[in-house]
Amino acid sequence: MTTVLKIDPKHPQQELILQAAEVLRGGGLVAFPTETVYGLGAIATDAKATARIFEAKERPATSPLIVHVASIAQAARFAARWPDEARALADAFWPGPLSIVLGKSPIVPAAVSGGGETVAMRAPAHPVAVALIEALGEGIAAPSANRSSRLPPVRAEHVLKGLDGRIDLVLDAGACPGGLESTVLDLSGAKPRVLRRGAISLARIASLVEVEDASRPASEDSSGWIRMAPVGEFEFTEVRSGAILVRERALAEGVAVRVLGEDARAYASRMYDALHELEDAGCEVVWIEQLPAGSDWDAIRDRLRR
């Protein structure tokens, strides 16, 4: 069984942080909250421990991990060089949900870089994550704390749904406030490229640097568990149970309806929580009200289509 420690999300108890840090120092895996989703962490320079992350998640070995740090100085240890662009972006968006990709330094294990020559780094803003990194004195390599291809976890219960018995410890600080993964920005090439859309919009990044959207196109298929359409095109005739996610109002009888809010930030913070709830309830299909145009909604639309 995985140990679960309930911890204060705003004022984490030092004794619990130290207990989690000791698990990490012993080569263990600890799930912890960030401002986006729960991460599954190991010491970033520990090759054996980081390899365990892939086993626990059943994650492809070529899929790199993000190193979570407490400062630019700590991040710079993992990069071969720290250019002015990286400093400007980190100054603007750290701590926060921007992962910066640079050429890796020799201390980065192959597992963390997915066998490649680059490393992704970010400074989380959640008090529990910050306290854990500072107590450890090391960067923490951490993807989302879920089985690969499953819904990202925004609560400790979501972590345990897929990883109970596979990891050592969960720091349970309740729901993550953001609910949308970090934006991944590659600065290792000639021009900055967004590799994954996330909580920091392209428009905000473009206000500081010229940037190219190189994120993998999301599927337009509407036959999976999650389907997106205008409200009038929802169709439940072929399923026994279904659900609707809408922005502002309840629209149907006989199906589960979750109202997530008209504001993109509020919608993102509730999105994965609602999807987990509907998955646990056995809903066969989830129809999502077509989202508004605009950069604030682009990452949400992208994540829902994956």
C-alpha positions as CSV (number, residue, x, y, z in Angstrom):
1,M,0.0,0.0,0.0
2,T,1.1,3.5,-0.7
3,T,1.4,5.8,2.4
4,V,-0.7,8.9,2.3
5,L,0.1,12.0,4.4
6,K,-2.4,14.8,4.6
7,I,-0.6,18.1,4.4
8,D,-1.7,21.8,4.7
9,P,-1.6,23.2,1.1
10,K,-0.7,26.7,2.2
11,H,1.5,26.1,5.3
12,P,2.9,22.6,4.8
13,Q,4.0,20.9,8.1
14,Q,7.8,20.7,8.1
15,E,7.9,17.2,9.7
16,L,5.8,15.8,6.8
17,I,8.0,17.6,4.2
18,L,11.1,16.1,5.8
19,Q,9.5,12.6,5.8
20,A,8.8,12.9,2.1
21,A,12.3,14.2,1.5
22,E,13.8,11.1,3.2
23,V,11.7,8.8,1.0
24,L,13.2,10.6,-2.0
25,R,16.7,10.4,-0.7
26,G,16.2,6.6,-0.3
27,G,15.4,6.2,-4.0
28,G,11.6,6.3,-3.4
29,L,8.8,7.8,-5.4
30,V,6.6,10.6,-3.9
31,A,3.5,12.1,-5.5
32,F,3.1,15.8,-4.6
33,P,0.8,18.6,-5.5
34,T,1.8,21.5,-7.8
35,E,-0.3,24.4,-9.0
36,T,-1.2,22.4,-12.2
37,V,-1.6,18.7,-11.4
38,Y,0.0,16.2,-9.0
39,G,3.5,15.1,-10.0
40,L,5.3,11.8,-9.4
41,G,8.7,12.7,-8.2
42,A,12.2,11.2,-7.8
43,I,15.5,12.9,-7.3
44,A,16.4,14.2,-10.7
45,T,20.0,13.1,-10.6
46,D,19.2,9.5,-9.4
47,A,19.2,7.3,-12.5
48,K,17.7,4.3,-10.7
49,A,14.9,6.3,-9.0
50,T,13.9,8.1,-12.1
51,A,13.8,4.8,-14.0
52,R,11.2,3.7,-11.4
53,I,8.9,6.5,-12.5
54,F,8.6,4.9,-15.9
55,E,7.9,1.5,-14.4
56,A,5.2,2.9,-12.1
57,K,3.5,4.9,-14.8
58,E,4.0,2.3,-17.6
59,R,5.5,5.3,-19.5
60,P,7.5,5.0,-22.7
61,A,11.2,5.3,-22.0
62,T,11.6,7.9,-24.8
63,S,9.2,10.3,-23.1
64,P,11.3,12.8,-21.1
65,L,10.6,14.1,-17.6
66,I,10.4,17.7,-16.3
67,V,12.8,18.6,-13.6
68,H,11.2,20.7,-10.9
69,V,13.4,23.3,-9.2
70,A,13.2,26.0,-6.6
71,S,15.2,28.7,-8.4
72,I,16.9,29.7,-11.6
73,A,20.3,29.0,-10.0
74,Q,19.2,25.4,-9.3
75,A,17.8,25.0,-12.8
76,A,21.0,26.2,-14.4
77,R,22.8,23.2,-12.9
78,F,20.8,20.9,-15.2
79,A,21.4,23.0,-18.4
80,A,24.5,23.1,-20.5
81,R,24.0,26.9,-20.7
82,W,21.4,29.3,-19.5
83,P,20.8,31.9,-22.2
84,D,19.3,35.4,-21.7
85,E,16.0,34.3,-23.2
86,A,15.7,31.6,-20.6
87,R,16.4,34.1,-17.8
88,A,13.8,36.6,-19.2
89,L,11.1,33.9,-19.4
90,A,11.9,32.5,-16.0
91,D,11.9,36.0,-14.5
92,A,8.4,36.5,-16.0
93,F,6.7,33.2,-15.4
94,W,8.6,31.4,-12.5
95,P,7.4,30.2,-10.2
96,G,4.7,29.0,-12.4
97,P,3.5,26.6,-15.1
98,L,6.2,27.2,-17.8
99,S,8.7,24.4,-18.5
100,I,11.8,25.5,-20.3
101,V,13.8,23.1,-22.5
102,L,17.5,23.5,-23.0
103,G,20.5,21.4,-23.8
104,K,21.2,19.2,-20.8
105,S,24.3,19.2,-18.5
106,P,26.2,16.0,-17.7
107,I,24.3,15.5,-14.3
108,V,21.1,14.7,-16.1
109,P,20.4,10.9,-16.4
110,A,19.4,9.5,-19.7
111,A,16.0,8.5,-18.2
112,V,15.2,12.1,-17.4
113,S,16.0,13.3,-20.9
114,G,14.3,10.4,-22.6
115,G,17.6,9.4,-24.1
116,G,17.9,12.9,-25.8
117,E,20.2,15.8,-25.4
118,T,17.8,18.3,-23.8
119,V,16.2,18.7,-20.4
120,A,12.9,20.4,-19.4
121,M,12.8,22.5,-16.2
122,R,10.3,24.5,-14.3
123,A,9.8,26.1,-10.9
124,P,6.4,25.2,-9.4
125,A,4.4,27.7,-7.4
126,H,2.6,25.4,-5.0
127,P,3.8,25.8,-1.4
128,V,4.1,22.0,-0.8
129,A,6.2,21.5,-4.0
130,V,8.4,24.4,-3.1
131,A,9.0,23.2,0.4
132,L,9.8,19.7,-0.7
133,I,12.4,20.9,-3.3
134,E,14.0,23.2,-0.8
135,A,14.1,20.6,2.0
136,L,15.6,18.1,-0.4
137,G,18.2,20.6,-1.8
138,E,17.9,18.8,-5.2
139,G,15.8,19.1,-8.3
140,I,12.9,16.6,-8.6
141,A,12.1,14.9,-11.9
142,A,8.3,14.6,-12.1
143,P,5.7,13.8,-14.8
144,S,2.0,13.8,-13.8
145,A,1.2,11.2,-11.2
146,N,-1.0,8.9,-13.3
147,R,-0.7,5.8,-15.4
148,S,0.2,6.8,-18.9
149,S,-2.7,7.7,-21.2
150,R,-5.0,8.2,-18.2
151,L,-6.6,11.4,-16.9
152,P,-4.1,13.7,-15.2
153,P,-4.6,13.8,-11.4
154,V,-5.7,16.9,-9.5
155,R,-6.4,15.2,-6.2
156,A,-4.6,12.5,-4.2
157,E,-7.5,10.1,-4.8
158,H,-6.8,10.4,-8.5
159,V,-3.2,9.5,-7.9
160,L,-4.1,6.4,-5.9
161,K,-6.7,5.3,-8.5
162,G,-3.8,4.3,-10.8
163,L,-0.7,4.2,-8.7
164,D,-1.7,2.8,-5.3
165,G,1.0,0.1,-4.4
166,R,3.2,1.3,-7.2
167,I,4.7,4.3,-5.4
168,D,5.9,5.0,-1.9
169,L,4.2,8.1,-0.7
170,V,1.5,10.7,-1.6
171,L,1.4,14.2,0.0
172,D,-2.3,14.9,0.0
173,A,-2.9,18.7,-0.1
174,G,-6.4,18.5,-1.6
175,A,-7.2,19.8,-5.1
176,C,-4.6,21.4,-7.3
177,P,-5.7,25.0,-8.0
178,G,-4.7,25.3,-11.7
179,G,-5.8,22.0,-13.2
180,L,-4.0,22.5,-16.5
181,E,-0.5,21.2,-17.3
182,S,2.5,23.5,-17.8
183,T,3.4,24.9,-21.2
184,V,6.6,23.4,-22.6
185,L,8.8,25.8,-24.4
186,D,11.9,24.6,-26.3
187,L,14.8,27.1,-26.3
188,S,17.4,24.5,-27.4
189,G,17.2,25.4,-31.1
190,A,17.5,28.5,-33.3
191,K,14.0,29.7,-32.5
192,P,11.8,29.2,-29.4
193,R,9.1,26.6,-30.0
194,V,6.1,25.6,-27.9
195,L,6.1,21.8,-27.7
196,R,3.0,21.5,-25.5
197,R,0.3,24.0,-25.0
198,G,-0.6,24.6,-21.3
199,A,-1.4,27.1,-18.6
200,I,0.8,29.9,-20.1
201,S,-0.7,31.0,-23.4
202,L,1.3,31.5,-26.6
203,A,0.2,35.1,-26.6
204,R,1.8,35.7,-23.2
205,I,5.1,34.0,-24.3
206,A,5.0,36.0,-27.6
207,S,5.0,39.2,-25.6
208,L,8.5,38.4,-24.6
209,V,10.1,36.3,-27.4
210,E,9.2,35.4,-30.9
211,V,7.8,31.9,-30.7
212,E,6.7,29.1,-33.0
213,D,3.8,26.7,-32.2
214,A,5.3,23.3,-32.7
215,S,2.9,21.4,-30.5
216,R,1.6,18.1,-31.8
217,P,-1.9,18.7,-33.5
218,A,-4.7,17.4,-31.4
219,S,-7.1,14.8,-32.8
220,E,-10.4,16.1,-34.3
221,D,-12.0,12.7,-33.9
222,S,-15.4,12.9,-32.1
223,S,-16.0,9.2,-31.5
224,G,-14.0,8.7,-28.3
225,W,-15.0,9.0,-24.6
226,I,-14.7,12.8,-24.7
227,R,-16.6,14.5,-27.6
228,M,-16.8,18.3,-28.4
229,A,-19.7,19.9,-30.3
230,P,-22.1,22.8,-30.2
231,V,-24.8,22.2,-27.6
232,G,-27.5,21.4,-30.2
233,E,-25.4,18.6,-31.6
234,F,-25.1,16.5,-28.4
235,E,-26.2,12.9,-29.1
236,F,-26.8,10.2,-26.5
237,T,-28.9,7.7,-28.4
238,E,-26.2,5.0,-28.7
239,V,-25.1,5.0,-25.0
240,R,-26.6,3.9,-21.7
241,S,-25.2,6.7,-19.7
242,G,-23.5,10.0,-20.6
243,A,-22.5,13.4,-19.3
244,I,-22.2,17.0,-20.4
245,L,-19.6,19.6,-19.4
246,V,-20.9,23.1,-20.0
247,R,-19.6,26.6,-19.3
248,E,-22.6,28.3,-17.6
249,R,-25.8,26.4,-17.5
250,A,-27.5,23.0,-17.1
251,L,-29.0,22.0,-20.4
252,A,-30.3,18.4,-20.2
253,E,-32.3,16.0,-18.2
254,G,-31.4,12.4,-17.7
255,V,-27.7,12.9,-18.0
256,A,-25.0,14.1,-15.6
257,V,-24.3,17.8,-16.1
258,R,-21.2,19.6,-14.7
259,V,-21.1,23.4,-15.1
260,L,-17.4,24.5,-15.1
261,G,-17.7,28.3,-15.6
262,E,-17.5,30.8,-18.3
263,D,-14.0,32.0,-17.4
264,A,-11.1,30.0,-18.9
265,R,-9.2,29.9,-15.7
266,A,-12.1,28.7,-13.6
267,Y,-13.0,26.1,-16.3
268,A,-9.4,24.7,-16.4
269,S,-9.3,24.4,-12.6
270,R,-12.4,22.2,-12.5
271,M,-12.0,20.3,-15.8
272,Y,-10.0,17.2,-14.8
273,D,-11.8,17.0,-11.4
274,A,-15.1,16.8,-13.3
275,L,-13.8,14.2,-15.8
276,H,-12.5,12.0,-13.0
277,E,-15.8,12.2,-11.3
278,L,-17.7,11.2,-14.5
279,E,-15.2,8.4,-15.2
280,D,-15.7,7.0,-11.7
281,A,-19.5,7.2,-12.2
282,G,-19.2,5.0,-15.3
283,C,-20.2,7.5,-17.9
284,E,-19.8,6.0,-21.4
285,V,-19.4,9.3,-23.2
286,V,-18.8,12.9,-22.2
287,W,-20.1,15.7,-24.5
288,I,-18.3,19.0,-24.0
289,E,-19.9,22.3,-25.1
290,Q,-17.8,23.8,-27.9
291,L,-15.4,26.3,-26.3
292,P,-15.0,29.9,-27.3
293,A,-12.2,31.1,-29.6
294,G,-9.2,32.8,-28.1
295,S,-5.8,32.1,-26.7
296,D,-7.1,31.7,-23.2
297,W,-9.1,28.6,-24.3
298,D,-6.6,27.1,-26.8
299,A,-4.7,25.0,-24.3
300,I,-8.0,23.7,-22.7
301,R,-9.3,22.8,-26.1
302,D,-6.0,21.1,-27.0
303,R,-5.9,19.0,-23.8
304,L,-9.5,17.9,-24.1
305,R,-8.9,16.5,-27.6
306,R,-6.0,14.3,-26.6
